Amino acid sequence: MLDRVNAERSKQGLSPLCYNKKLNAAAQAHSEDQARSSRMSHSGSNGSNPGQRVTAQGFKWSNVGENVAAGQRDVDTVMTGWMNSPGHRANILNGDYKFLGMGYATGGSTPYWTQKFANGATEVCDGNGPGPDTDYQPSPAPTERGPTTSSPSRRPAGKPKPKPFPAPTPRCAGK
């Protein structure tokens, strides 16, 4: 998925994003939360917002964005959906972002996808991801639902108090 995101950014003359394990943990935890609750949303089941979930993983951010989707069977399909959605496309092509984390989980037969985009002056790149990129092939084939739109957000006012999520297992990576 990181390669697909960076290919889209390259077409627009933008710098590539790099993998960040804190963002990946936040994205994976949100995908797992969506799968458990059987709902696609930018709000966590505990009421958390994207910035709070990133902060909960220890990422010190100056701006953050999130893409979520449900029902797409593989990376190509979900990326095509996001690139055809103005809000998701804006996140993928936002030149202010430097880091990306990716999450994927299934609830029943429905796959849930999350991308976390962010920038943070004290954060570092953790390479190209935790392992080889594979297309996700959940079984049986789910019914496709279109992605929702989202827009970048700025640091939330006040101290976030999200409930803890279980330790994520990274499942998305760049080739």
VMD Tcl script that draws the C-alpha trace (Angstrom):
set ca {
  {0.00 0.00 0.00}
  {2.87 2.40 0.76}
  {4.13 1.89 -2.80}
  {0.68 2.66 -4.23}
  {0.36 5.84 -2.14}
  {3.83 6.98 -3.17}
  {3.16 6.20 -6.84}
  {0.12 8.52 -6.72}
  {2.17 11.21 -4.97}
  {4.98 10.86 -7.52}
  {2.53 11.48 -10.39}
  {1.82 14.87 -8.78}
  {5.49 15.72 -8.13}
  {5.15 15.20 -4.37}
  {7.73 13.72 -2.03}
  {7.16 10.11 -0.98}
  {5.75 9.27 2.44}
  {7.66 6.98 4.75}
  {6.36 4.28 7.04}
  {6.03 5.13 10.73}
  {5.37 2.33 13.21}
  {3.43 4.57 15.63}
  {1.04 5.62 12.86}
  {0.85 2.01 11.73}
  {-0.13 0.96 15.26}
  {-2.84 3.66 15.34}
  {-4.16 2.62 11.91}
  {-4.14 -1.08 12.76}
  {-5.88 -0.49 16.08}
  {-8.59 1.55 14.34}
  {-9.13 -1.10 11.65}
  {-9.46 -3.74 14.38}
  {-11.88 -1.52 16.32}
  {-14.02 -1.02 13.21}
  {-14.00 -4.77 12.53}
  {-15.06 -5.55 16.13}
  {-17.89 -3.02 16.00}
  {-18.84 -3.86 12.38}
  {-18.92 -0.22 11.38}
  {-16.76 2.04 9.26}
  {-16.25 5.40 10.93}
  {-13.69 8.08 11.69}
  {-14.95 7.91 15.29}
  {-13.67 5.04 17.40}
  {-16.08 2.87 19.36}
  {-14.87 4.80 22.43}
  {-15.62 8.17 20.79}
  {-11.98 8.87 19.89}
  {-11.07 10.92 16.83}
  {-8.13 10.33 14.45}
  {-5.80 12.73 16.26}
  {-6.51 11.18 19.64}
  {-5.75 7.70 18.32}
  {-2.43 8.85 16.85}
  {-1.53 10.64 20.10}
  {-2.39 7.49 22.08}
  {0.37 5.66 20.16}
  {2.93 8.30 21.19}
  {3.17 10.14 17.86}
  {3.75 13.88 18.40}
  {2.01 15.41 15.42}
  {1.46 18.86 13.96}
  {-1.19 17.71 11.47}
  {-2.95 14.41 10.90}
  {-5.40 12.88 8.44}
  {-7.18 9.58 8.13}
  {-8.75 7.53 5.36}
  {-11.07 4.63 6.17}
  {-12.87 2.18 3.94}
  {-14.77 -1.09 4.25}
  {-15.59 -3.90 1.88}
  {-12.78 -3.63 -0.64}
  {-11.01 -6.94 -1.23}
  {-7.49 -5.75 -2.04}
  {-5.07 -2.83 -2.02}
  {-5.73 -1.91 -5.66}
  {-9.49 -1.71 -5.13}
  {-9.31 0.35 -1.94}
  {-6.70 2.70 -3.42}
  {-8.81 3.21 -6.55}
  {-11.80 4.07 -4.36}
  {-9.80 6.52 -2.27}
  {-8.26 8.19 -5.33}
  {-11.77 8.63 -6.80}
  {-12.99 10.32 -3.60}
  {-12.03 14.00 -3.26}
  {-11.51 13.91 0.53}
  {-9.43 10.74 0.50}
  {-7.45 11.87 -2.53}
  {-6.67 15.14 -0.72}
  {-5.17 13.19 2.18}
  {-3.07 10.97 -0.10}
  {-1.81 13.99 -2.07}
  {-1.35 16.39 0.86}
  {2.19 17.75 0.53}
  {2.32 18.60 4.25}
  {2.37 14.94 5.27}
  {5.62 13.03 5.67}
  {4.56 9.79 7.42}
  {2.05 7.01 6.72}
  {0.65 4.15 8.78}
  {-1.70 1.51 7.40}
  {-4.17 -0.87 9.01}
  {-6.31 -3.77 7.86}
  {-8.64 -6.12 9.74}
  {-11.69 -8.22 8.97}
  {-14.95 -8.35 10.84}
  {-16.96 -11.34 9.69}
  {-16.32 -11.27 5.97}
  {-15.87 -7.49 5.74}
  {-12.39 -6.00 5.44}
  {-11.75 -2.65 7.15}
  {-8.94 -0.38 5.95}
  {-7.30 2.61 7.63}
  {-4.59 5.00 6.48}
  {-3.05 7.49 8.93}
  {-1.15 10.46 7.51}
  {0.79 12.86 9.68}
  {3.70 15.19 10.13}
  {5.69 15.66 13.31}
  {8.98 17.48 13.79}
  {10.35 14.93 16.27}
  {9.12 11.77 14.51}
  {11.25 9.47 12.36}
  {10.85 7.16 9.39}
  {10.83 3.48 10.29}
  {11.75 2.27 6.81}
  {9.43 0.93 4.16}
  {7.22 -1.10 6.47}
  {7.21 -4.23 8.58}
  {7.39 -6.77 5.77}
  {6.60 -7.58 2.14}
  {3.52 -5.98 0.63}
  {0.74 -8.43 -0.09}
  {-2.69 -7.89 -1.51}
  {-5.33 -8.79 1.01}
  {-7.62 -11.58 -0.09}
  {-10.23 -12.04 2.64}
  {-12.62 -14.87 2.10}
  {-15.49 -15.08 1.36}
  {-15.76 -12.06 -0.94}
  {-17.50 -9.19 0.86}
  {-19.96 -6.76 -0.63}
  {-18.14 -3.61 -1.64}
  {-19.06 -0.37 0.10}
  {-17.71 2.94 -1.09}
  {-15.27 4.90 1.04}
  {-16.34 7.89 3.09}
  {-14.77 11.29 2.70}
  {-12.44 12.75 5.23}
  {-10.32 15.80 5.61}
  {-7.14 16.58 7.48}
  {-7.51 17.81 11.03}
  {-5.44 19.99 13.28}
  {-4.32 19.14 16.81}
  {-7.41 18.74 19.04}
  {-8.00 21.13 21.90}
  {-7.45 19.62 25.32}
  {-5.80 16.37 26.33}
  {-7.30 13.28 24.63}
  {-8.54 10.44 26.80}
  {-9.06 7.45 24.50}
  {-9.63 3.97 25.87}
  {-6.67 1.66 25.26}
  {-6.76 -0.63 22.24}
  {-5.20 -4.10 22.12}
  {-1.68 -4.31 20.73}
  {-1.91 -4.10 16.91}
  {-0.34 -6.54 14.51}
  {1.05 -4.70 11.44}
  {-0.33 -6.23 8.27}
  {0.30 -3.60 5.59}
  {3.69 -2.67 4.22}
  {5.51 -1.32 1.21}
  {7.15 -3.61 -1.33}
}
mol new
graphics top color blue
foreach p $ca { graphics top sphere $p radius 0.5 }
foreach p [lrange $ca 0 end-1] q [lrange $ca 1 end] { graphics top cylinder $p $q radius 0.2 }
display resetview
